[in-house]
Amino acid sequence: MRKRTRAAPAAGLAGSLLKEILAEPGRLPESLASFSLRHLGPGVGPRVARLREAHPEADAAALRALVVSRGRRAVTAEGAFVGGPFLLLIPVAFCGALLTQVRTVLEIAAVDGRDTTDPQRGAELLVLQGVYEDTDTARTALDRTATRPGGDGDRGRVAGFRDLIIRMAKLLGLVTPDDGSGRWVRVGRWALLGAVFLVGLVAPLVWLPYMAHGYYRGTTNMTDRATVFYAGSPDPRSRRSRQLDPVMARAGLKAFGSVLLPTVALFLVIVTDIRIADGRWPVVGIVLTTSCLASGGWWVWLHHRQRSSRA
């Protein structure tokens, strides 16, 4: 049972975090930092100690590389769960990924000998996320969050929920600020996102490689900043080689299967000329809906089975 608690602590806390930030969506970063210190901070020290025991020959740099590799893979796997028919689960998936990402940063701090229950770690997290420029300002904001009552003004529920999702995506590194790219490059990125979204409504698992890549990139950038902050310089061993990551490979294969299923089904409809009331479009609609639910249901079942196996 103890092993199961360590397997995916962020997953069980995602729902609790979502309830807390929904009470005051405008203060998502501060609420995330405070929540993480309370629920993840106490367990990070023992977790890093166990990693040291398992790798007695590893120095601090090697331990950081192990922490980053393990955390990045966990965040990527959590983020890849977001798919077409599961758009309503995006907030929960984002919360799980955020907590896993924050835990990785706290582990990097623990490798450096920092106390992961100290409120200063929360202020440092806000600086690493780019929310505040210095830890003094971040610490003041955290103290204000702890004493300020909930509520988010007169914002409508839909608008507030939309803004919350955007804030989560920014914290995760899925949505990045203007990086100086040209206008057509930015248009191309948004066009790709729109195309993936539309195709994902029919073949939901096409989200897998797209989201997995976004989480991988965002977590890599975050852990690089944390390594520089706590260790003083980037650690090349914390970056993976250019070979394809197994998580990304599996995501690509599942996405290919998601596209293949409705494609084959439509081909069979055309070849067999199946009709309902002398029309082919009702059959097409039924086939697309069924294939979407089948591939989505298969992914949910597989995701839960993998979690149970790890536990």
N, C-alpha and C positions, 0 to 999 in steps of 0.2 A: 504493500500500500504506500509505503514511503517513497518507493521508486516512482510510482504513478504521480505523486505530487510534484516531483522534480521534472517529469517528462514535459509538461506543457503548462507551467503555472500561469502564463499570460492568457492562455485560452480561457481558463475558468474565471479570470478576473475581467475579461472584456465587457461582459454584460454589466458588471458593477461600475466600471469606468464610464460606460455609455450613459448610465442613469445619472451619474454625478455631473458629467459635462453638459447633459441636456438641461440641467437646472440653471446653468449659466454658460451658454455656448460661446459668448463673447470672450470668456477667459479660459478657453481651451488649453493653451500651453501651460498656464499656471496650475490649473486643475490637474493636468496630466503629471506635472512635476511633483506636486504635493501627493497625489495618489500613489505614484510610483515609489516615492520614498517610504510611504507608510506600508505598502504591501509587498514591494520587491526588495527594498533596501536591506531589511534584516536577513534575507536569505542569500544575498549575493556574496557576502564574505565567506560563509561556509561552502558555497558552490565553487568559488575560486580556490579555496583551501583543498577541496577534493580534487580539483584539476591539478594542483601542485603535487599532491600525493600520487596521482596517476602518472605524472610526468616529472619525476624527481630530477632528471637531467636537464630540464628546460630552464633557461634563464628568463628574465622578465620579458624580453622581446619575443621569445618563442611562445611564452604563455599568452601574450597579447595577440599573436598571430592565431593561436588556437581559439581564443575567445572570439576574435573577429570572424574567423571562418565558420565557427559553429553558429554564431549569432546571425550572420548574413544568410546562411542557409535556412535557418529557422524563419527569419522574416520573409524570405523569398517564398518559402513553402506556404506560409500563412497568407501572403498577399495573392498568390496564384489561385486561391480558392474562389476569389471573386469572379463570377461568370454571368453570362447573359440572363438566365432565369433567376439569378440570385442577387439582382441589383438592390433589392430591399435589405439584403444582408451586408451591404457595403459598410455601414457604420460599425457593425460588430466586427467584421474582418479588419477594418482599419484600426479599431481599438486594440485588437489582439496583436496586430503588427506593430503598432506604436509601443505597446508595452514590451514586446520582445526587443525592439530596437533600443528602448531606454535601458532595459536590463543589460544589454550588451555594453552600452556606454558605462553603466555603473560597474560592470565587471572590469572594464579597462581601467577605471579609477581604482578599483580594489587591487588590481595587479600592481599599481603604483603605490599601494599602501594607504589609500584614502579610506576614511570611514564612510560607508555607503548609506548610513542612517543620518548623517550630518545634513542639516538643511542647506548648507553651502553647496552640496552636490546638486540640489534642485536649481539653485541659481546658476551654477555652471552649465547645467543641461540647457537652460533657457538661452544662455549665450551661445552654446554650440548649435542650437537650433536656429540661431539668427533672430530670435525674438527681441533680445535686448543687446546693447553694445557692451555692457560691463556687468559684472556680478553684483555690484552694489545696487544698481538700479533694479536688477532682477530680484535680489533679495527683498527689497522694499515692496515690489509687486507681489511676491509670494506672501509676505506678512499681511499685506492688504487683502489678499484673497482669503486668507485663513479667518479673517474677522468680518469680511463683507458678506451680507446676506445674499442668497441666490436671487435669480431673476435676470432678465435680459431686456429690460425696457419694453417698448411697445412693438417690437419686431413681430411680424406675423410668423406663424408656425412654419409655413412653407419656406419663406425667405430665410428664417433662422436656421432651418434644417439644411437648406442649400449652402448657406455660408459655413455651417459647421463642417460639411463634407469637404468643402474647398480648403478650409483651414487644416483639416486632417491630412489632405493630400499634400499640402505645402510642407507640413511638419515631416511627413514621410519622405519628402523629396520627389514625389511623383509629379508635382507641379512646381517648376522652378521659376525664379524671377528672370527678367530679360537678361540674357547672357551675351547680348551684342550681336546675335544672329540677324541676318538680313530678313526683310519683310517676307519674302517668298519662302524662306526656310521655316519661319513661324507659321505661315499659312499652310505649308505642307504638313507640319506636325499636327495642327488641328484637323486637317483633312484626313490624315491617317487615323486619328482618334475617332472621328466621326464614322469612317468606314468600318473600323473595328467594332464600334458600337452597333452599327446597323447589321453587320454580318453576325455579330454575337447574339442578336435577337433570334436568329434562326439556328445558328450553330454556336451555342453558348461557350464552349470550351476554347474558342479562338481568343478569349480573354487571357487564357493561361500564360502563353509566352509573352504577351504584351505587358501584363501586370507583373509577371515574374521579372522581366527585364527592368521595369521601373523600380521595383522594390530593391533589386540587386544594386542598381546604380545609386539610388538614394541612400541605402544603408552603407554602401562603400564610401560615399562622400562623408556621411556622418561619422563613421568610425575613423576615417582619415583625420577629420578635424579633432576628434577626441584623442587620438594618438598623439597628434602634435601638441594638444593642450596639456596632456598629462605626462607625456614622455619627452616633449621638447622637440621632436623631429619625427617625420613620417617613417614608418617601418616598412621597408619593401617586402618583408616576409609576410605582412598581413594581407597583401594583395595576391589574388590567385593568378596563376599563369593564364595564358590566352586560350588554353584548352576549354572546351565546352563543359560547363558545370552540369553535373548529373541532374540537378533540379530543373535546370533550363531544358535539358534534353527530354526529360519526362514530360514537361509542360508542352513542348513542341509536339511530341508524339500524341498526347491526349488531344491537343488542338486539331491535329491532322485527322484523328479519328472522329472528332466532332463535326468536321466539315464533310468527311467521307460518308457518314451515315445518311444525312439528308440528301446528298448528291446521288448516292446509289438508290435511295428510295424514290426520288424524282425520276431517275432514269427508268426504273421499273414501271412507274406510272405511265410514262410516255410510251414505252415499248409495249406494254400490255393494253394500253388505251382504256384504262379503267375510267368509268364515268359515273356520276350520280345525277339523275334527272337530266340526262343528255349533256351534262356539263363536266368539264375537267377541272375547273378551278376549285369546286368544293373538295375534290379529292386531294388537290395540291395543298389546300389549307389544312386538311386533316393530317396529311403526311408530314408536313413541316411541323405542325404542333406536336404530333406524336413523337417525331424524331428528336425535337427539342427537349421534350420532357424525358424521353428515354436517356439521352446523353447526359442531361443534367442530373437525373436521378442516379445514373451510374456513377457520376463523379462524386455525388454526396455520399453514396454508399462506400466508394473506394476511399474517400477522404476520412470517413469515420473509422473504417477498418484499419487504415494505416495508423491513425491516432491510438486506437486500441492496441495495436501490435506494439507500438513504441512504449505504451504504458505498461 
